[in-house]
Amino acid sequence: MKPRIGIFGLSGCWGEQIVMLNCEDELLALVGAVDFADFLGGSSVNDCETRLDIAFVEGSVSGALQEKALRRIRARARLLVACGTCACVGGVAAFDDGRPRADLVRAVYGRAGDRYETAAHHPLSDFVKVDARLPGCPMEKHEFLQAVACLLNGDLPPVVATPVCAECKMKEQDCLLVSRQVACAGPVTAAGCGARCPGFNVPCIGCRGPAEEANFASMTEILLKSGFREEDIRQKLRIFAPESRT
């Protein structure tokens, strides 16, 4: 019997599910290796009750209904994988500029905002056990395929332990802070993207979330010495992860 897979979306853009569907040639091999039992984004016929070997969940959690849905997924699945930065650390939706949430809702929706039940956005791990994480906005296709292969072999996918800065060095790319005096979040952002943005002379904005053991204090000190304001630094670092997680 093939392993049963479930793929779910909470508060997100479905970017991770698009990455999965864009696996193209590899998708046929995946369909042959696993049973996509519950995948609303890829099928109109789903088994919403069966036990799952692996659940891939994208998007952050906002409100009681989504928390309840996540806990139900966790109860069904032997393993749960957080897919994308929103699921891993909260993402853009968890951006916090210090204002009361009611003011933020009113600023976006106007008086119509009173009809919406909204809550602050949280990563999956704030509510349930997460067995593996695939960061990115969206996640990288090769990391998803690697994770599926590892999980089918009974192993957890490797944790990215290096920052984007290390990938820049390995590719012998110029440091944008040194060469152009541009603030870059590469030193504290989880690697895995191949330092794509700095490779095009675009500073890293931290879309993969904080790197393991990221030294934010050291980065802040370096940027302050380079003439940047602390508020500018904080603004950049909390775009994809709440300040409490950086």
C-alpha positions in Angstrom: 0.0 0.0 0.0 1.4 3.4 -1.0 2.0 6.0 1.7 -1.0 8.4 2.1 -0.3 12.0 1.7 -2.4 15.1 2.6 -1.7 18.6 1.4 -3.5 21.5 3.1 -3.5 25.3 3.1 -4.4 27.7 5.9 -3.8 31.5 5.7 -1.5 31.8 2.8 -1.3 32.4 -1.0 -1.1 28.7 -2.0 2.4 29.4 -3.3 3.7 26.1 -1.9 0.9 24.1 -3.5 1.7 25.8 -6.8 5.3 24.7 -6.3 4.2 21.1 -5.8 2.0 21.1 -8.9 4.8 22.7 -10.9 7.1 19.7 -10.2 6.2 18.7 -13.8 8.2 15.5 -14.7 8.7 14.6 -11.1 5.0 14.8 -10.4 4.4 11.6 -12.3 7.0 9.8 -10.2 5.3 11.2 -7.1 1.9 10.0 -8.1 3.4 6.6 -8.7 5.1 6.5 -5.3 2.4 7.9 -3.0 -1.4 8.2 -2.7 -2.5 11.9 -2.6 -5.5 11.1 -0.4 -6.5 14.6 0.5 -5.3 17.5 -1.7 -8.0 20.1 -2.3 -5.7 22.1 -4.6 -5.0 19.2 -6.9 -8.1 17.1 -6.9 -11.9 17.4 -6.6 -12.1 13.9 -5.0 -10.6 13.7 -1.5 -10.8 11.5 1.5 -11.1 13.9 4.4 -11.2 11.2 7.1 -8.5 8.6 6.3 -5.3 8.4 8.4 -2.3 10.1 6.7 1.4 9.1 6.7 2.5 12.6 5.9 0.6 16.0 6.0 2.1 19.0 4.2 0.6 22.2 5.6 1.2 25.7 4.2 0.0 29.0 5.6 -0.1 30.6 9.0 -2.8 30.0 11.6 -5.3 32.9 12.2 -8.2 32.4 14.5 -9.9 29.5 16.3 -11.3 27.8 13.1 -7.9 27.4 11.6 -6.4 26.2 14.8 -9.2 23.6 15.0 -8.5 22.5 11.4 -4.8 22.3 12.1 -5.3 20.2 15.2 -7.5 17.8 13.2 -4.8 17.5 10.5 -2.2 16.8 13.2 -4.4 14.1 14.7 -4.8 12.4 11.3 -1.1 12.5 10.3 1.9 10.4 11.5 4.2 13.2 10.4 3.4 16.9 9.8 5.6 19.2 7.6 5.3 23.0 7.7 5.7 24.2 4.1 6.8 27.8 3.5 7.8 30.7 5.7 4.2 31.5 6.8 3.8 27.9 8.2 7.3 28.0 9.7 7.6 31.4 11.3 4.4 33.3 10.5 5.4 35.0 7.3 4.2 38.4 6.0 0.8 38.0 7.5 2.4 38.0 11.0 4.1 41.4 10.4 3.8 43.5 13.5 4.1 47.2 13.4 3.1 47.8 16.9 -0.5 49.0 16.3 -3.6 47.3 17.8 -5.0 44.7 15.5 -8.4 46.4 15.3 -6.6 49.5 13.9 -4.8 47.3 11.3 -8.1 45.7 10.2 -9.8 49.0 9.9 -6.9 50.4 7.9 -7.2 47.6 5.4 -10.9 47.0 5.2 -12.4 50.3 6.4 -15.7 50.0 8.2 -16.3 46.6 6.5 -13.6 45.2 8.7 -16.0 45.0 11.6 -17.6 42.1 9.8 -14.4 40.0 9.8 -13.3 37.8 12.6 -9.5 38.1 12.4 -6.7 37.2 14.8 -2.9 37.5 14.8 -1.1 35.0 12.6 1.1 32.3 14.1 3.3 29.5 12.8 2.0 25.9 13.0 4.5 25.1 15.8 2.6 27.4 18.2 -0.2 24.9 18.3 1.0 21.5 17.2 4.1 19.4 16.9 5.9 20.0 13.6 8.2 17.2 12.5 10.0 19.1 9.6 10.1 22.5 8.1 10.5 23.7 4.5 11.0 27.5 4.6 10.8 29.8 1.7 8.3 32.3 0.1 7.5 30.0 -1.6 9.6 26.9 -0.7 12.1 25.6 -3.2 11.0 22.8 -5.5 14.2 20.8 -4.9 13.8 21.0 -1.1 10.2 19.7 -1.4 11.3 16.7 -3.5 14.2 16.0 -1.2 11.8 16.1 1.8 9.4 13.6 0.2 12.3 11.3 -0.7 13.7 11.4 2.8 10.3 10.9 4.5 9.5 7.9 2.2 12.8 6.4 3.3 11.9 6.9 6.9 14.2 9.8 7.5 13.5 13.5 8.3 14.7 16.0 5.8 17.9 17.8 6.8 17.7 21.0 8.6 19.3 24.0 6.9 21.9 25.2 9.4 23.7 27.9 7.4 22.6 31.4 6.4 22.2 32.8 2.9 25.5 34.7 3.5 27.3 31.3 3.4 25.8 30.5 0.0 26.9 33.9 -1.3 30.5 33.2 -0.2 30.5 29.7 -1.8 29.3 31.2 -5.1 32.0 34.0 -4.8 29.4 36.7 -5.1 30.1 40.3 -3.9 28.9 41.2 -0.4 26.3 43.9 -1.1 26.9 45.6 2.3 30.7 45.8 1.6 30.6 46.7 -2.1 27.4 48.8 -2.4 26.5 49.7 1.2 23.2 48.0 0.9 21.5 46.5 3.9 21.2 42.7 3.4 19.5 40.2 5.6 21.7 37.3 4.3 23.7 36.9 7.5 20.6 35.9 9.5 18.3 34.3 6.9 18.1 30.5 6.4 20.0 29.3 3.3 18.6 27.0 0.6 17.7 29.5 -2.1 21.2 29.5 -3.6 21.5 33.2 -2.6 19.4 34.0 -5.7 18.6 37.6 -4.9 22.1 38.8 -4.0 23.2 37.0 -7.2 21.2 39.6 -9.1 22.5 42.5 -6.9 19.2 42.5 -4.9 19.6 42.4 -1.1 18.2 39.5 0.8 14.9 40.5 2.6 14.7 37.4 4.8 11.9 35.6 3.0 13.1 32.2 4.2 12.9 33.2 7.9 15.6 33.3 10.5 18.6 30.9 10.2 19.4 28.5 13.0 21.2 30.3 15.7 21.2 33.6 13.8 23.2 36.3 15.5 20.8 39.3 15.2 22.7 41.3 17.7 25.9 41.1 15.7 24.1 41.9 12.4 22.4 44.9 14.0 25.8 46.2 15.3 27.4 45.9 11.9 24.5 47.7 10.2 24.5 50.5 12.7 28.2 51.0 12.2 27.5 51.2 8.5 25.1 54.1 9.0 21.7 52.4 9.1 19.1 53.3 11.7 18.0 50.7 14.1 14.3 51.2 13.2 15.2 50.6 9.5 16.9 47.3 10.5 14.0 46.2 12.7 11.6 47.0 9.8 13.5 44.8 7.4 13.9 41.9 9.8 10.3 41.6 10.8 8.7 41.5 7.4 8.6 37.7 7.3 8.9 36.9 11.0 7.5 38.7 14.0 10.1 40.6 16.0 9.7 38.1 18.9 11.2 35.4 16.7 14.2 37.4 15.5 
